[in-house]
Structures are given as structure tokens and as C-alpha cells.
Amino acid sequence: METADVVIIGGGIVGLTVAFHLAKAGAGKVVLCERNALGSGTSALSGAMCGQQAELTDTISRLAVRALETYENFADRVGGNPGFFNHGILGLASNLENAQARAADARRNGSDARALTADETLTFFPEVNAEGFGASILYPRTGCVDAYHTMHAYAAQARRLGADLREFTPVARIDAQKGRIQAVHTPQGAISPGRVVLACGPWSHKVAHSAGLHLPIETTQVGVSFYRQPPDFFERPPVLSAELAIIPWHNKHFRVLRDTRKPLVRVEPDPADAVCPQWMVEHTTEVIQHRLPKMRRGRFQGAYQTCYDDTPDLRPLLGFVPEIENLFLDCGWSGRGFKFSVALGEYNAKWILEGKTELDLAPWLASRFRLLGS
Ligand SMILES: Cc1cc2nc3c(=O)[nH]c(=O)nc-3n(C[C@H](O)[C@H](O)[C@H](O)COP(=O)(O)OP(=O)(O)OC[C@H]3O[C@@H](n4cnc5c(N)ncnc54)[C@H](O)[C@@H]3O)c2cc1C
């Protein structure tokens, strides 16, 4: 049987960042199996924003700042161009006191967040209608990247460093015996792995099931609508976070994200068609036209539906699985995995190789759930 030091299952942003950093760390034979083309899962549909609001712990807040630093120094740290739109993120807030408290909290860990009064908000972004909000928080340095450019930059560099990235190589099952994954089965044959990284996003629980594990991941609905700006387009618009996220996109477009948390709606990650429901499109249209009135002369250009991989507490499943010693989980990232996988890839590669991490990631550890036989 073929052998490999590490087999990564899934070629989205999570799998690709880990593959790059493992190869860079000299991890030996690193094989990544992707059932389709690289970057064809949910990462390709991501907003890929790198917001820097205060997080659950200081460690997690600093990771968000680290993602931004990676994007800013991408050519040196990774190689290539992530297509960074660093026009800032502007989050509307109920009042100045609230905005100041949140900005101060974020700044403690290196974010450059600052609170703006209602007047300052309009000075920064004159086209916004901030009705109903008394202030805002501005994250001036950050924004979003092009998800495809970023993933393919990681893929190119991982390959250059010797990682074997195999497209159209679905993993049918992983065999667990004696507390270890003994074989990873693909149509091209089985691989006997030293370690396995499960990075299949919303498909992770299906693969884990073949090893007798139950991952508490639900796949939940999110819609993305695209709008062309009118001819008198916006100059350097920031990402606007109000009722929904309005994200500047290539060639004078915006994308508007609409998830359904209340109530949470479950959808299949492989739908027969990925058409966005009409009510979602009506909502995104209403919000973009209300918050950016100039967009009443813009043009709706299509929408699709995709999903998040949600755990019960909306936090990822990260780290080695106590029940299967050579299986590392890196999934369940819900709507926040793009920036965190960019920030974490190097730490995770070290963790996978050395069996422990220097970061305190307690809230994210997979071991907080009982995964075997539930
Ligand atoms: C609409 C939307 C907006 C988002 N916005 C943001 C944002 O602004 N900022 C942010 O940080 N995060 C955001 N996220 C979250 C982020 O995009 C995801 O957390 C992240 O992309 C997940 O990456 P992944 O590699 O785990 O999953 P995926 O990209 O889904 O990759 C999993 C891969 O596994 C492959 N696979 C599945 N089954 C198998 C198998 N059996 N064998 C081999 N391969 C298999 C799939 O084909 C897929 O390519 C957003 C997500 C969505 C959906």
C-alpha cells in the first residue's frame, strides 16, 4: 500500500493552508486528496473578510490580526497575490458608547479599530445611509481578499515545496482500527497515513462517519447576491456591516451575504441546484438599496445558495481526536474559517507534526465533544 507522512482530506482554504505549511516545515510526504478541483467547495464562495473585532479570547483576537498581517505581507510569507481589497470594514453600531467599548476591546490585541461618531461615519463613507445607527466602528487597514487567488497561491507554493495535491481524488472512507486511521481509501488506491487531517468543511462529518466518529456538524443555509454598481460607481467603498454584510467585489460589484440563523435552516452541501430563494434576494436587494441609496440605480446580477458548517456552539472542531490518535480535525468553521485558517496554518502544521500546540485554543478543541459512538 502507498504510504504518506500526512494525508490531508479536502482542498479548500483549510486543507491548502495546512498543506503549504506542512511542506514548508519539511513534513516529508504530504498528500492532499480533493474530490473535485482545488478550491471548489465553500471557500470559493466565501466573503473572505478579515474582520478584527474582539473575539472570545485574546489568543483568538490576535489570530484575526495575524490573518491581516499575512495578507499584507503575502508575497513574502506565502508567495503570489491574494487580491486584497484593503478599503476598511465599517460596522454600524447602535451608539458611540457601545462602539467605543467594542473598539477598545479589539485594540487590546493589535486591531486598529476605532469608533466614529455619526458625522465621522458620513465623512469616511459619504454614500452610506446610517439611519437607525448612532455611530460606527471602523477597521481601517483591513477588508477582504479574493478567495480563489488566495487558495491558488497557497496551492502553487505547496506544490513548489513538494506537497502532492491530488484533484478529482475523493476519499471514499477512512478505516480506523486499534485507535488509528490505518488506511485512506481513494479510487486510485489506499494510502497508509502517518497522520490524517480532516478538512472537508461541510462534508467532514460524512468522511468521519466511515471511521465511526460522529461530528456534530449541521450544514446551514447562506445566500450570496451580486450587484453591479451604477455608472457613477463608488470610489474605494469599505466592506459595510449593517443588517447584512455588503462586500465590494471585482469590477465595480458588491456581494451581499444573507444567512439564516434565526431560524437556522439546514440545507444539503451538494444541492441539486444552488439557486438562492427569492425571499433572500428580495432581502439583500432591500438592504443594499436602503444602506447605499445610489444602488437603486445598480443592477442585480444573480445569486446563489451555499452553506456553513455549523457546530452546536458555532465554534470549530480543531485538534487531535482522543479516540483516534493520528486523526487531526480542522473543520466546522461556520462563517469564519477563511481568515482563521490563514492565521492558523503555520501553528496547525507544527501541532500536527509535534502532537501539541503552543496556542491556548481551548474553546475550539474537538475534544470538547464526545465524538465516538454517539
Ligand atoms: C457565503 C460565505 C461567506 C463567508 N464569509 C467569510 C468571511 O468573510 N470571512 C471568513 O473568515 N470566513 C468566511 N466564511 C467561512 C469560510 O469561507 C469557511 O469557513 C472556509 O472557507 C471553510 O474552508 P474549508 O476548507 O473547511 O471548506 P471547503 O472550502 O468547503 O473545502 C472542503 C473541501 O473538501 C472537499 N471534499 C469533500 N468531501 C471530500 C472527500 N470525501 N474527499 C476529498 N475531498 C472532499 C470539497 O470538495 C471541498 O473542496 C464564509 C463562508 C460562506 C459560505
PDBQT file of the ligand as one rigid body, heavy atoms in Angstrom, charges set to zero:
ROOT
HETATM    1  C1  LIG A 401     -21.067  32.675   1.933  1.00  0.00    +0.000 C 
HETATM    2  C2  LIG A 401     -19.920  32.534   2.891  1.00  0.00    +0.000 A 
HETATM    3  C3  LIG A 401     -19.272  33.672   3.338  1.00  0.00    +0.000 A 
HETATM    4  C4  LIG A 401     -18.188  33.547   4.211  1.00  0.00    +0.000 A 
HETATM    5  N1  LIG A 401     -17.509  34.666   4.590  1.00  0.00    +0.000 NA
HETATM    6  C5  LIG A 401     -16.402  34.546   5.358  1.00  0.00    +0.000 A 
HETATM    7  C6  LIG A 401     -15.631  35.678   5.682  1.00  0.00    +0.000 A 
HETATM    8  O1  LIG A 401     -15.945  36.783   5.271  1.00  0.00    +0.000 OA
HETATM    9  N2  LIG A 401     -14.502  35.507   6.421  1.00  0.00    +0.000 N 
HETATM   10  C7  LIG A 401     -14.118  34.282   6.892  1.00  0.00    +0.000 A 
HETATM   11  O2  LIG A 401     -13.095  34.184   7.560  1.00  0.00    +0.000 OA
HETATM   12  N3  LIG A 401     -14.837  33.176   6.598  1.00  0.00    +0.000 NA
HETATM   13  C8  LIG A 401     -15.968  33.298   5.855  1.00  0.00    +0.000 A 
HETATM   14  N4  LIG A 401     -16.703  32.190   5.550  1.00  0.00    +0.000 N 
HETATM   15  C9  LIG A 401     -16.296  30.912   6.100  1.00  0.00    +0.000 C 
HETATM   16  C10 LIG A 401     -15.171  30.317   5.304  1.00  0.00    +0.000 C 
HETATM   17  O3  LIG A 401     -15.309  30.589   3.938  1.00  0.00    +0.000 OA
HETATM   18  C11 LIG A 401     -15.162  28.814   5.560  1.00  0.00    +0.000 C 
HETATM   19  O4  LIG A 401     -15.096  28.592   6.953  1.00  0.00    +0.000 OA
HETATM   20  C12 LIG A 401     -13.956  28.175   4.911  1.00  0.00    +0.000 C 
HETATM   21  O5  LIG A 401     -13.868  28.562   3.558  1.00  0.00    +0.000 OA
HETATM   22  C13 LIG A 401     -14.076  26.664   5.013  1.00  0.00    +0.000 C 
HETATM   23  O6  LIG A 401     -12.975  26.106   4.357  1.00  0.00    +0.000 OA
HETATM   24  P1  LIG A 401     -12.790  24.543   4.286  1.00  0.00    +0.000 P 
HETATM   25  O7  LIG A 401     -11.520  24.310   3.587  1.00  0.00    +0.000 OA
HETATM   26  O8  LIG A 401     -13.017  23.976   5.640  1.00  0.00    +0.000 OA
HETATM   27  O9  LIG A 401     -14.057  24.043   3.457  1.00  0.00    +0.000 OA
HETATM   28  P2  LIG A 401     -14.313  23.909   1.833  1.00  0.00    +0.000 P 
HETATM   29  O10 LIG A 401     -13.772  25.111   1.165  1.00  0.00    +0.000 OA
HETATM   30  O11 LIG A 401     -15.726  23.623   1.712  1.00  0.00    +0.000 OA
HETATM   31  O12 LIG A 401     -13.368  22.726   1.480  1.00  0.00    +0.000 OA
HETATM   32  C14 LIG A 401     -13.677  21.405   1.754  1.00  0.00    +0.000 C 
HETATM   33  C15 LIG A 401     -13.213  20.608   0.563  1.00  0.00    +0.000 C 
HETATM   34  O13 LIG A 401     -13.337  19.224   0.853  1.00  0.00    +0.000 OA
HETATM   35  C16 LIG A 401     -13.654  18.573  -0.348  1.00  0.00    +0.000 C 
HETATM   36  N5  LIG A 401     -14.212  17.258  -0.032  1.00  0.00    +0.000 N 
HETATM   37  C17 LIG A 401     -15.436  16.975   0.478  1.00  0.00    +0.000 A 
HETATM   38  N6  LIG A 401     -15.584  15.656   0.644  1.00  0.00    +0.000 NA
HETATM   39  C18 LIG A 401     -14.422  15.077   0.221  1.00  0.00    +0.000 A 
HETATM   40  C19 LIG A 401     -13.954  13.738   0.129  1.00  0.00    +0.000 A 
HETATM   41  N7  LIG A 401     -14.742  12.712   0.504  1.00  0.00    +0.000 N 
HETATM   42  N8  LIG A 401     -12.721  13.509  -0.367  1.00  0.00    +0.000 NA
HETATM   43  C20 LIG A 401     -11.927  14.536  -0.755  1.00  0.00    +0.000 A 
HETATM   44  N9  LIG A 401     -12.330  15.835  -0.700  1.00  0.00    +0.000 NA
HETATM   45  C21 LIG A 401     -13.549  16.103  -0.208  1.00  0.00    +0.000 A 
HETATM   46  C22 LIG A 401     -14.657  19.514  -1.001  1.00  0.00    +0.000 C 
HETATM   47  O14 LIG A 401     -14.782  19.278  -2.377  1.00  0.00    +0.000 OA
HETATM   48  C23 LIG A 401     -14.051  20.869  -0.676  1.00  0.00    +0.000 C 
HETATM   49  O15 LIG A 401     -13.207  21.337  -1.707  1.00  0.00    +0.000 OA
HETATM   50  C24 LIG A 401     -17.790  32.272   4.677  1.00  0.00    +0.000 A 
HETATM   51  C25 LIG A 401     -18.451  31.134   4.234  1.00  0.00    +0.000 A 
HETATM   52  C26 LIG A 401     -19.501  31.253   3.343  1.00  0.00    +0.000 A 
HETATM   53  C27 LIG A 401     -20.211  30.012   2.875  1.00  0.00    +0.000 C 
ENDROOT
TORSDOF 0
